[in-house]
Every structure is written in C-alpha cells, then in structure tokens.
C-alpha cells in the first residue's frame, strides 16, 4: 500500500513545512500548511454537511409528529406523546443508535484498509444483533402504561402514553435495520444517498402524519404510526440503493454464517459505545419522566419535551460533524496514518466551537416565536420562551461533547 503523508501535524524533511506550532517555517511552508488544512476541511465538510442535514431530516420525522400532536385540542395529547417518546428514546432508540455506532469504527477501518469483504459481514452482524435486542424492548413497551402508573405518573397520561408507544414498535425494528445500513454507507463516504432518502422520507411523512392525526379516528396515536411507517420507508430506500447501486458492488456481499459467529466481537465494541451515548441521552429523557411528578404534569412535561426536542434537533449538527470526523479518523488509522487522524480532530473541534456560537445566537434571536411551532397554547409558549436561555447552554455544550463522543 502506498504510504500516505499526513496533512497537518507531521514535518516531512526537506519539504519546507512544519507541524502546528512547530517553530519557524521555511519559504512556502505556511502556504502548504493552509493548503493541507483546506484539503482536510473540504473532506470533512463534504461529509459533515450532508450528514448533519440527513440527521436533521431523520429527527424531523419525530419532531413533525410532535408538532401535529401539539396542535390537537388540550395539553394531554402532547404530554402523553412526550412521555412515550421519551421512554422510547431511553429504552430503545438510543440503545440501537449507540450499538450501531460501534460499526463506525469497525467498518471505517476496514474500508480504509481496503478490506471490502468485511464491510458486508459486519453490517449483517449488526442487523442481526440489533434485531434480537429489539425483541425484549418491544415486549417492555407493551406494558409501559402500567409501569408508568406503578412509578407514580398520572394515570390518564400513563394510559395514553402506553397507547402511543405501542404504535412505535414497528418503527423500532425498522430502526434496528436502518442504523447498520447507515453506518455501512457512511464508512464509504456515500452520504448523499442517505441524505436524499431521509429528505424523501420527511416529505412523505409530513402529509402522512397530518392525515393519520387529523383525518382518521387514530387521533394522536396516528403520529406514532406515521413515524413507524416512515422509518420503514427510509429503510427500504437505503436497502434498495445498496442492492442495486454500482457504488456498493465491491462491498455488498451476500449474508454468510460468519455474520453470526462474530456477534461477541461486535458486542465488545457496541455495548461500550451504546452506554456512552445512552448515559447522556438518559439524563435528558429522565427529566421528562420527573416532570410528570410535578403539580401540573401536563404543562410541565409538555414544555420540557419541547425544550429537549429542540436540543435534540440542534444536536444533529455536531452529530453529523462527529460522524464525519469518526469516519475520517477511522479511514486514516486504517490506512496507517495516525498523524492525519490527529489533524482531523484538531480541525473538527475548531468547527464545533464556531457552530456552537452560531446556533445559540439563532435560538436567542427567535426565542419569542419558536414555541408557536410546537403548540398553539399561549401558556405553553410563554413558559418555553423563558426556558430558551437554558436550552442555549445545553446546545453549546452538546456542540463540543457531540463531536468528542464520536471520536473513539
């Protein structure tokens, strides 16, 4: 394999360049350094922007459904869907996302080392593992309503939340398949197919959610059914692209028994990755459950769910940046270039800091009107407006932590 020269950090004898902060430069060294920065920024940006847009579009599926529910009469539908969505994230979706993120490292290194046959095997292995994990989770969701009542939640909210989360079970199994497919494409820098499928899913989901919520007898549970249908649509589109596109011809292999034999090896990386993500995710979602114990649970859980939904939506930007950085670092390490991997980390942390300033500024500028997108209840909107400065602090911290958590 041809040896690759690091972009930023390593000094190559005789080339007139120095590492970052590496003392006096020879003529032209500064230009070469900035040229290296620009090249790496181009590589990261070409992955980050579509990854962030894709992640926002995927999250907007749940956000759009929550917005539909928020404009139903009364506060009960929004508070019940908020509790259900929170529990679904805590006990299911966050766990699957975390476990699938372990595939970023394995597939990224395999692709960087040009071991293309391993990508398909690792992806099948992840799909099998995540699908099996989804079975006990779905059984737990069936009894969520009763569990909420037992831990002291409002009985009416608990019952409605239990109805809502049952309709999310089909979406859980779609998620178990979709997440490994996403990592499979991401490791090969095939970002745009994921972006277009996510945008297409969102465009179909909005009218579908509106129809099921407002034009059928399902009511607010129609929003959950719309989420499940949309997740399966996205999964089918990604699977069709992988199957029929020439871009995946070298890496798409038929399933073999090897995928089952390496489950333990996959879990060694997937479980720590899942726990790292879940502990942070759980700390946010538990707040919604605690809000259900306050004197006005419908109002408190509704407003807190809007705050956390906004935070989660904004988190998709550093998540996309972290995903791009993780893939680039894995590719460089797989190619035997640790200095290039270090350069990627320096660059993306600078981008993350800039992003934090821009996003928090935009939130503060729109704080008085943002709440109306989620609810038409003035009490909810006023309460949310007072919470926006605290949301900005969380968003700023997530911008840095979101990138660092992906750099394993």
N, C-alpha and C positions, 0 to 999 in steps of 0.2 A: 504494500500500500504506500502511496506517495506520502511523504511527510508533509504535514500542514504547518504553516508558520503562524504563530499566534498573532492576533490583530493588534493588541494594545500593550500588553504588560511585559513582554519579553524583549530584551535587546538582542538584536542579531548582529554579531561582529561584522563591522565593515559596511553596514547599511546606512549609517548616519542617523539612527533613531535611538530613542531611549524610552524606557518604560515610564509609566505615570509617576511624575515626581522624581524622575531618575536623573536629576542633575542637568548639566549643561549639554545642549544638543548641538550637533553639527549642522551645517547648512542643509536646509531641506528637511531636517528631522521633524520639525513642528508640523509641516505640511503633511508628511507621511503619517504622523500620529493622528491628526484630524481626519485624514483620509480613511484611516482604519476605523476611527470612531463612526464616521459617516456610513461606512460599509456595514458595520455591525448594527448600527441604528436602523439602517434600511432592512436588514434581515429580521430584526426583532419587530420593527414596525409593520412589515408585510405580514407577519403572523399575528401580532397583538391586535391590530385594528379589526380585522375580520373575526378574530377570536372573541374580542370584547363585544362586538356587535352581535355575534352569534349567541353569546351568553346572555346578553340583554334580551334578545328576542326570545330565547327559551324561558327566561324568568318572567318575561312579559305575558306569557301564557297564563301563569297563575295570577299575576297582577291584574290582567284584564278580567278574569273571572271574579276576583275580589271586588273590582270596581263595579261590575254588573250587580253583584250581591249588595254592595253598599248603597245602591240606588233603589233597592226594594223598600217598601214601607216598614218603618220601625228600625230599631237597632239590633234586635235579636238575630236576624239572618247574618249580619256582618260579624257579630261577636261569636256566633256558633261556628261559622266558617273559619274565623280566625283561630279559634281553639283547635278545630280539626286540622287545619293546615299546619299549625304549629306542631301538633303531635305527629302528623305525617312526616314533617321535616325531621323532627327529633328522632323518631323511631325507625324511619325508613329511607327517605330520600337522601338525607345527609350521610347515612351509613353507606349507601350504594355509591354515592359520589366519592366518598373517602376511599373506599376499597378500589374503585376503578382508577383512582389517581395513582395507585401503585403501578398501574400499567404504563404510565407516562415514562417512568424510569426504565423499566424493562424493555419496552418497545423502542423508546428513543435511543437507547444504547445499541440495541440490535440493529436498528436501521443505520445508525452512524457507523457501525462496524460492517455494514453490508451483509448481515446475516438475515436476509429477507425471509427465509423459510420459517424463522422463529416468530415473526410477527403474527401470522395467521394462527399458529398454535397457541400463543399467549392470549390472543383475543378470544378464541373458543374457550380456553380455560377460564378466563374471566367471566364470560357469559354464563357458563355452567355454574360457576361458584356463586355469582350474584343471583341467579335464578333460584338456586337452592336456598340461599339466605332469605329470599323474598317470601318463601312459603310460611315459615313461622311468624314473620312480620305481618302478613296478611291475616293470619288467624288471630293475632293480637288485636288488629284493627276492628275485627268483627265485634269485639267485646269492649271497645273503647268507651262507649256511652256509659255502661255500667261501672267501668273502672273510674271514670271521672266523678260519678256520683259518690263512689266509695271514698275518694280522697277529698271530698268536701266541696266540689264545684256545684254551682247552681243546677238543680235537677233538669230544668227546662233547657238550659244551654247545653247540658251534657247530652240529653236525648237528641237534640238537633245536631250537635257535633258528631254523635255516633252515626246518624243517618248520612251525614255529608261524607265522612271518611270512608264509608263502605264503598261509595261510588268512585273513590280514588284507587281502589285495589287493582283494577285492570291497568291503570297507569303505572303502578309500582312495578309490574312485570315488564311493561314496555321500557321503563327506566333501566331495569336490570340488563336489557339487551342493548339499549341505545348508548349507555355510557361507555362500554368497551368499544363499540363501533366508533364512537367519537375519538377515543384515545388512539385507536388504530389509524385513523385518518390524520389525526394531529401529529403523530410521530413521523409521518411522511410529509409534513407541511402541506397537506391537502386541506386547506382551511375553507376555501370558497365553496366547495360542495356542502359543507356543514352550514355555512352561512346562508346559502340560498335555501336549503331545506328548512332551516329554522325560520327564516322570513316567510317562506310559503306556508309553514305550519301556523305561524302567528296570524297571517292574513286570513287563513281559513278558520282559525279558532275564534276570532272576534265575532263574526256573524253567527257561527255555530253556537257560541256561548249565549249570545243575545236571544237566539231562537229558543234554546232549551230553558233559559231562565224566565223569559217574559212571555213566550208563546206556547208553552206546554204546562202540564199540571205538575211537573217536577219541581218548579219553583227554584229555590236557591240550591238544591241538590243537583239541578241541571248544570250548574257551573262546574261541579266536580266531575260529572260525566263528560262534559266538554273537554276538561283537562286530560282525562284518560284517553279519549278518542284522539286528541291532538298529539299526545305522546306516541301513540301507536302509528299515526300518520308519519311523524318525523322518523321513527324507527324504520318503517318500510321504505321511505325515500332513501335513507342512508344505506340500507342493505341492498337496494336496487342499484345504487351507484357503485358500490364496492363490487357487486356481482358482474355488472355489465360494462364498467369503465375500463379502458385500457390502462389508466393510471395505476390501477391496483393489480395488474396482471402478474407482476413479479412477486408480490407479497400476499396475494389472496390464494390460500391453499385449501384443499378440502379438509373437513374435520377428520381427525385420527384419534386413536386411543391415547396417544401421547398427551393430549389435552387434559385427560382425566388423571394421568399419572403424576402430573406436576402441580396438583392443586395445593399441596402442603407448601411447596416452594413459593407459590403465588401468595398464599395467606401470610407467609412470613413478612412480606413487604406490604401487602394490602391492609392488614389489620393495624399496624402502627400508623400507616397513612390515614386510615379511617378514624382512628382515635384522635389523632392530631387535629383533624378537621372537625370531628364531632364535638369535642370538648368545647371548642369555641362556639359552634352552632348551637349546642345545647344550652350554653349560658344565656344566649339571647332568647331562645324559644321558651325556656323555663319561666322567664319573666311574664310571658303571656298567661301561662297557667297560674302564676301567683296573682296576676291581676284579676283573675276570676274569683279570688277570695276576698276582694275589696268590697266596701259597702255598695258601690254602684257597678257591679261586674260587667254589665252590658256596655256601658260607656267606657270604662277603663280598658277592657280588653279590646274594644273597637279601636280606640285611639292608639294604644300600644301596638296593635297589629299594623296600623298604618305606618307608624314610625319604623318598625322593624322591616316592613315590606319595602319602604323607601331605602333603608340602609342596605337591605339585601340587593335591591336593584342597582344601587350605586356600586356595590361590591363587585359586580360583574366586570367593571372596568379593570381594577387591579387583578381580578381573577384571570381575565384574558391576558394581561401583561405577564402575570406569573406563569400561566400556561405556556406562553411563547418562550419565556426565559427558561422554564424547565426543559422544554423540548430542545432549545438551542444548547443548553448546558449538557444535556444527555448526548446530543449529537457530537459535541466537541470531545466529551470524555470517551465516547465510543470510538472516535477517530484518533484517540491518543493525544489530545491537545488540551491539557489541564489549564494552561495559561490563557487560552482562548475562552475557556469556560469561566475563569475568574473575571475576564474582561466583560463578559456578558452581565455578570452580577453587578459590577460597578455601574454599568450603563443603565440597567433597568431600575436600579434604586434611585438614580437621578430623575428618570422619567416618572417614577411613582411619586416622588415628592412634588413635582410640578403638577401632576394630575390632582393631588390632594388639595392644593391651593385653588385650582380652577373649579373643581366640583363643589367644594364647600362654599365658595363665593357665589356660585349659581344657586345653590339651595337657599342661602340667606337672602338673595335678591328676590326669590319667588315665594318666600315663606307665607305670605298673606293669601295667596291664591292656590297654592299647591293642594291644600286639603280638599278643595271642591272637586278634584279629580276622583277622589275616593268616596266621598259621601256628600249628600245634599243637606244633611243635618247640621245646622249652624253651631250647635253646642259641640259637636264632634270637630268641626273645622276650627273653631276658636281654640279649643283645647290643643289640637295638633299644632297650630301656629306657635303656641307658647313652648312647644317641645322641640321645634326645629333647631335652635342653637345646640341643644344636647345631641340631636341627630348628627349635626355637623362635626362635633367632636368625635363621635363614633366612626363616621365616614373617613375622617382624616387619619385616624389610627388604622382603620382597615386598609387604607391605600398602601401603607407600608407593610403591615403584617400579612396582607393577602399575597404580596409578592414573595416575601421571605418564606412563607409556609409552603410554597410550591418548589422552593429550591432545596431539594433533598439530595 
